[in-house]
Amino acid sequence: MSAQDSLWTSTSLTQGNELRPRSRPPASDTVDSSQALTSLRRHITARTDARVVVGGQLSGHQGAMPGVLEEALLPLQDGRPLYVAAGFGGAAAAIARVLGRDVPDWAPPDFPSGADAASVALQQLTDVAANTVATEDGLEDAERRQLAVTRRPGDIAALVALGLSRLQRRL
């Protein structure tokens, strides 16, 4: 048994209260990781009320597109609130920029780096946002802009909680 296999080995009790090793089933060679990641993200989106995106890489992804971009795209398609905390850069900063939630004066023109590598996914996000009725997130424009530039975890949590609490009161 390899070291990697031992990480995935669990044990079970027999009727005689003896521990018996139980290995994971062999992985299928036919699993498409890109398709699996998209399916996982769709599953999670269907079971959540809102999505918060922070950071994320724009290149070197394993899925159909960078993960955080896909995770932003799916709730927009489903009409669910999307909270974009872009102060840490990465994919969230690119999302904030294409959705018009960012104040572009604070960052250099090529920020976030690597956005050109994800241009197709960003264009798809732009198209979905343009053809979708804006989803209410419970935030005012100024609060949405603050969320887009802050690097303070407490501010991110407070703004998301504020938006969700406002939505809850409106229901």
N, C-alpha and C positions, 0 to 999 in steps of 0.2 A: 504494500500500500504506500503510495507516495505521500509526501508531506501535504500536498494540496488536497488529496483525497481525505486525509485525516482531519482536515479542517471541516469537512462536510459530513463526517461520520457522526452519527448519533447512536444512542443506545436505547434499548427497550428492555423491559422486564419480562422474563418468561413466567409461566404459571408457577414455577418453583422459586420465584423471586431471584433469579440469576440474571445478571446483566449480559445482554447479547448485543454485539455491535451490529448496527444497521447502516449500510452504506446508501448513499443517494443513488437513484437510478442513473444509468449512463445518459449523458447529454446527447441530444440528437444532432447530427451533422447538418440537418436540413433547416435549422432555425436561422432565419434572416434577422440579424441583430437590429437592423434599421427598422424593419417592420415590427419587431418585438417592442422596441422602445416607443414607437408611435402608438402601438396598442396599449402599452402601459400608461402613456400620457393621456390617451383618450379615456381609459378606465378611471384614472384619478380625477380628470376633469369632470366626468359624469357624476362623481361622488363628492364633489366639493361645491361650495357656494361662491367662492372667489379664489383668485390666484394672486400671490405676491411674487414678483420676480426681483432678484438681486444678483448683480454680477453675471457670470456665465461666460464661457468661451465662445468665440466667433469662428474659430477654425479648428481643425483637428477633431471634429465631431464624428461619432459613430453612427448617428441616426441619419434620417433623410435630410435634416437641417440641424443647425446648432440647437441643443436641447432647450435652452431658455427661450429661444425664438419660437420653437414649436409650442412650448408651454404657455407662451403669451398668445399665440395664434388661436389655439383651441378654445379658450374661454371667450375670446372675442367672437368666434364663430357660433358659440352656444349662447351668447348674450349674457355672459356672467361678468361680474366686476373684475377688473384687472388693476392691480396696484403696482406701479413701476417705481422701484427704489433704485435710482440710477447713479447715485453718488459714488459708488465703488467702481463704476465704469463697466467694461465688458459688454455683453449682449444687452443687459438692461439699459445701458446708456444709449445704445443704438436704437432700441425699442422706443425709449423716451423721445429721441430725436425724430424718428419717423412718425410718431403719433402726435407730435407737436406738444408734448408735455414738458419739454426741457427748455430752459432759457439758454440759447446757444452762445451767449456772450461769455460764459464762464470757462469754456473749454477751447482748446486749439481746434482748428478746422479738421484735422485728421483724427480727432477723438470720437469714439474709441478706436484704437488701432486694431486692424483686422476686419473692420466693418466691410471693406470692399470684398473680402473673401466670402462674405455672407450676403452679397448684394441680391441674389435671387430670392433668398428667404425673406430679406427685408422688404423687397418689392412685393412679395406675396402678402406680407403683413400689412403693408401700406394699402394694397388693393382691398383686402378684407375690411380694414378699418374704414376705408372710403365708401364701401358698399354696405356697411352695417350701421344700423341705427346706434348711436352712441349709447353705451350701457351706463346706467347710473352707478356711480361708485360711492355716493354719499359725501364726496369732498367738493369743496369750492375750488375754483381755478387756482387761487393762490396756494391753497393747501396741496393741490396736485403738483404744482411747480416745486413747492418745498420738498415734497416726497421725492421728486425727481433729482434733487441735488444734494440731499442730506447724506452724510456718512455716519450719522449717529443712530445706532440701533434703537435707542429709546425713542427718538423721533419717528423712525419707521414704524415701530410698534404702536405708538400713540396715534399716528395719522391713520394707519390701517384700522385700528380699533374705533377711532372716531367715525371713519367712513362706514364701517359695518354697523355701528350702533345707530347712525342716522338712517341707514337703510332699514334696519329692524323696526325703528319707530314708525316708518312710513308704511309698513305692511299692515 
